[in-house]
């Protein structure tokens, strides 16, 4: 329970930080990060406050949210790699 509460706090801090960055920078990139940390926060909150709740028949709510977070994390990682590659290409063009 302590680990779940700690993870909830960590995910909420990340959620707030990326939401602020996204609003300030107005970049769509941050939407996937905000969505990922929203789902992870929801998953931890469900484990703490709604244990045993099920959705879609017999899927535990926390597990369903965590599974959705994996999907959004894949998008976030893809966007991050794309941004890193674009930044590297810009640096190379600036040095040439």
N, C-alpha and C positions, 0 to 999 in steps of 0.2 A: 504494500500500500504506500509506503514511503517513496519507493522508486517511482511508482505511477504518479504520485503527487509532484515529485521533483520533475519528472518528464513533462507533466502538464505545465508547470511553471516555465520550464525552458522553452517549450513550444509556444506558449503565449508571448513570451518576450520576443522570440523570433518573429512571430506573427505581427506584433506591434511594430517592430523595427522595419520589417519589409513593407508593411502597409504605409508607414510614414515615408520611406524611400520612394515607393511607387507613386504616392501622391505628389511628392516634391518633384520628382524627375519626369513624371507623366510618361512612363515607358510601360508598354504592355508586358514586357519581360517579367516584371514583378508580380503580375497577376497569378502566374503559376506558382510562385513561391508563397504568396498569400493563401492561395487555395490549398496548397500542400500543408502548410502549417495550421490552417483552419481545420482541415480534416484530421490531422494528427492531434490537435488540441481536443477536438470533439471525441476522438477515439479514447484518449486518456480520461476525459471527463465522463464518458460513458462507462468506462471500467470502474471509476470511483463512485459515481452516483446512480448508475443504471445497470448494475451487474445483472446478467441473466436476461436482459431484454433481447428479443430477437426480431429480425426483419426478414421479409421474403421467405417465410416459412420457418426455417430453423437456423438461420445465420445470425450469430451474435452481433449486436449493433456495433460494438467496439471493433470486432473483426472486419465487418463490412466497411467501416470508415477507414480503417488501417489499409485495407486492400485498395480502396479508392485513392488513398494517399500515395501508394506505390505508383499508380498510374500517373498521377500528377507530378510525382518526383521524376519520373522518366522524362516527361516534357521539360521540366525545369533543368535537368541535367543536359538534355539536348540543346536547349537554348543557351545554357552557360558555355558549353563547348563551342557552339557557333559564335558566340560573342568573343570568346578567347581567340578563336581562329581569326576572326575579322580584325581584332585588335593587333594580333601578330602580323597580319598582312599589311595593315596600315603602317606599322612601325618599319617594316621592311621597305615599303614604298617611300617612306620619309628618309630612309638612310641611303637610298640609291641615287 
